[in-house]
Amino acid sequence: MPDRMTRVVLPSEIDQAYLLEKASYPHDEAASLEILKYRQDEAPDLFLGHFEEDTLIGYVCASRYHGDELTEESMKVHIPEGASVCIHSVVVWEKRRRQGIALHLLKEFIYRVKETQSGVLRILLICRAKHIPLYTRAGFVLTGPSKVQHGRGTWFAMEMTINGKENEYFQ
């Protein structure tokens, strides 16, 4: 059985994250190496990876923002005191998908946000329709089509309130 670990992705591991990002999203949707480095540098506690024997298998990457919905701007900046945590990527290597790794990462990420990120009122994300069930299982609520036009097709906005009563994962 491989040694498994969930922890913050280190600066020296961003190249691994970038390879995983490029393999998981179409070219016009994947984050650049520069933006991943920026997110890790500015919000390292919001860049959580799942490792097996020092190999990055999957990760959740986010930043904080002052608005109450995920926007194009929120994908490019980190506002440390922002009340919203905006998830930008949830990725797992294709051969390791459908094994519960993404759900595990999301639950651990949510727990860490609640425990370590003071002033956060919500976690936001956008996703494709096929991923709505995953995020619903993690405790997110669908709020409707997103205004964000990122790549081709429709994105859907999802939200989780972090105030101790709306999210049953913490009860």
N, C-alpha and C positions, 0 to 999 in steps of 0.2 A: 504494500500500500504506500503510495507516495506521501511524502511529508507535505502537509497543506498548511497554508498560513494566509490570513487576511490582515493586511496592514497598509499603511500609507505608501504610495509609490514614491520612490526617491528620485532626485534629479538624474542620477546615473541610469535610471530605468525608463526614462522618457522615450528613448529610441525604441524600446520594446513596445511601449504603449502606442507609439506612432504606427508601427507595423501592424499592430492589432486594429487600430482605428482605420487605416487604409484598407485592411482586409474585410472590415465589417460594414463600411458605408460606401455608397457610390462616390465617385471622385468629387462631384459638386456638393456633397454633404459632409464629407470627412473634414475634421479639424486639421489644420496645418501643424507641422512640427513646431513652428513658432508659437501658435496659440496654445498648444499643449504645454510647452515650456513655460509660457506666461501663467497659465492656470496653476501649474505645479509650484511655480515661484511665488505667486501671489496668494494662493489658497491651498497650501500643501495638505492641510487636514481634510480637505474636501476632494482629494484624489486618492481613492481607496482601491487597492488591488487585491486580487486573489492569486496567490502563488502556489506552485507545486514544484518543490526542489529548485527554487530560485528562478523558475520560469513563470512569467506573467501569463495567466490563463484568462483573466478578465479584469475589468475595472469599471468603477463609477467615477466620473469626473464632474465637478460642479464649481460654481462660484457664487458669491453673494451679490445681491442687487437691491436697490431701494424701491423698485416698483412692485406692484402686486400681481403682475403677470409677466411671463417670459416673453421677451421681445428680441428683435435683432440686436439692439444695443446690449441687452443683458448677456448675450452670447460672446461679447467682445471685451467686457470690462469686469472688474471685481471691485465691489464697494464693500469694504470690510465690515461696516456697521449696518449693511443692508438687512432688512427684515425678511427677505426672501432668499432661499437657497435655490439656485437654478441648476438642475441637472442637465448637462450637455451631452454626455455619452454614457451608455451602459452597454458594454461589449464583452463578449466571450468568444474565444476561438471557435470557429464553426464546428470542428470535430468534438468539442466539449459542450455544445449547446444541448438543451433539453435534459440536463442532469441536475438542475436546481441551483447551479452556480450563480446565475443572475439574481434569482430571488434571495439567495443567501447574502449576496453582496448588497442588495437593496436594503434588506432588513438590518444588516450590520451598519450600513451607511446611515439609515434613519436613526438608529439607536445612538450612534456617535454624534450626529447633528444635535439631537435632543440633549445629550449629556455635555457637549463641549462648545456649542455655538450659542452664546448668550444673545438674546434679542431676536432670535429667529421666530417668525410667526407662521411660516409656511415653507413647504418644499414644492417647487414647480418643475414641470417637464413638458416636453412635447414629444409625441411618438406617432408612429404609423398605426393604422387601425389594427393590424395583426398583433401588435404588442400591448394593446389595451388590457387583455386578460392578465398578463404578467404584472402590470403595474397595479391593477385592481387587487390582485392577490397580495401585493405588498402594502396595500392600504390607501392607495391613491383613488381619487374620485375624478371621473371624466367631467370636464366643464364645457366641452364643445369643441368645434373646429378652432384651430389656432389661427391668429392673424399673421403669424410668421410664415413667410414664403422662403423655404430653405430647400433648394434642390427642386425636384419635380414631385407633384402629387400633393395630397392633403395631409397636413399634420393635425393632430388632436391635442388639446391642452388638458393636462391633468394636474391635480393639486392635492396636497395633504396639509391639513392645518396642524400646527405644532403648538398646542397650548394645553395639552394634558387631558383633554376630554374627547375630542373628535376622532382621534386615531386609536382604535381598539388594540392595536399592536402593543401599545404602551400600558394598557390597563391590566 
